[in-house]
């Protein structure tokens, strides 16, 4: 076929027009996406004004504010404390049903739905703050978290961390494992199962109900978070002994639970805003805990005459052995629990070996 100059001119013009359409079309799509706005609801397992969880750096309220600012106002989240929109521990069902788009709590509240949820808050004798972040962000933990929640139509991510928690408040001194027999204690999560196996009468109470229950003798002991938040609840006024071996929650992750259908409707840039705001709150909240707990612990010991001490070695040994038995039973019953457990523990082996050269040396040799 002979070259036709008119044909070449036509093809060239068509190519330019197509290229122009592609160039101009993309910004039009981007502008359309950037103009979308979303109004979501976030509930919490904790009451309005609760430090760390609902008030202060890295809290649910702070997270919503950061998302608003980072998104340029395109994603606004209305935050509801426990009892304002739904009861404290019904966030899982509310998000699953799409009643709300988000819930801010801890995944171990949902062990009745799936035992594997426990691993994404805290495992007794488990990973510390650095270790749990390593597993979640870079060791496959985040992917497993979403795999666990996939049957429920939800996704989740870390949005806070208390660091190591305290064993809790006891009205009477703990001298041996026998002292756990018949003891009524507020304790959530896997630690509750461990205590129950040792004869403790376990109670699951929201934070706002702990002090009156402890004061009136409805319970004999209680675990909440750490010195700052425990002091705010007045727990030191209801019990004298404050045990310091945080065996049960060596680092406690806050969970941002999201309805998957709602999540998938967000443009990718807004998803990135939520992910990065959550990661920021994860780090910022833990830093806040370090300062406030140090100040509160000093006051509790020096001024409030609280007796702070670690649990006896024999008690810790029994707790560790019982934890291993409880985990083994759960792993044997559910392949998904086994998958999460094996991933967590394999990461822990490597992390512990590295910590032996790093964090352990710091605590034993450098800190003094």
HELIX and SHEET records of a PDB file:
HELIX    1   1 UNK A    5  UNK A   34  1                                  30    
HELIX    2   2 UNK A   60  UNK A   70  1                                  11    
HELIX    3   3 UNK A   91  UNK A   97  1                                   7    
HELIX    4   4 UNK A  107  UNK A  110  5                                   4    
HELIX    5   5 UNK A  115  UNK A  120  5                                   6    
HELIX    6   6 UNK A  129  UNK A  138  1                                  10    
HELIX    7   7 UNK A  141  UNK A  150  1                                  10    
HELIX    8   8 UNK A  177  UNK A  180  5                                   4    
HELIX    9   9 UNK A  189  UNK A  197  1                                   9    
HELIX   10  10 UNK A  207  UNK A  209  5                                   3    
HELIX   11  11 UNK A  210  UNK A  216  1                                   7    
HELIX   12  12 UNK A  227  UNK A  233  1                                   7    
HELIX   13  13 UNK A  235  UNK A  237  5                                   3    
HELIX   14  14 UNK A  260  UNK A  265  1                                   6    
HELIX   15  15 UNK A  268  UNK A  302  1                                  35    
HELIX   16  16 UNK A  313  UNK A  333  1                                  21    
HELIX   17  17 UNK A  335  UNK A  357  1                                  23    
HELIX   18  18 UNK A  359  UNK A  361  1                                   3    
HELIX   19  19 UNK A  362  UNK A  366  3                                   5    
SHEET    1   A 5 UNK A  75  UNK A  80  0                                        
SHEET    2   A 5 UNK A  38  UNK A  44  1                                        
SHEET    3   A 5 UNK A 102  UNK A 105  1                                        
SHEET    4   A 5 UNK A 253  UNK A 259 -1                                        
SHEET    5   A 5 UNK A 154  UNK A 161 -1                                        
SHEET    1   B 6 UNK A 201  UNK A 203  0                                        
SHEET    2   B 6 UNK A 184  UNK A 186  1                                        
SHEET    3   B 6 UNK A 221  UNK A 222  1                                        
SHEET    4   B 6 UNK A 168  UNK A 170 -1                                        
SHEET    5   B 6 UNK A 241  UNK A 243 -1                                        
SHEET    6   B 6 UNK A 307  UNK A 309  1                                        
END                                                                             
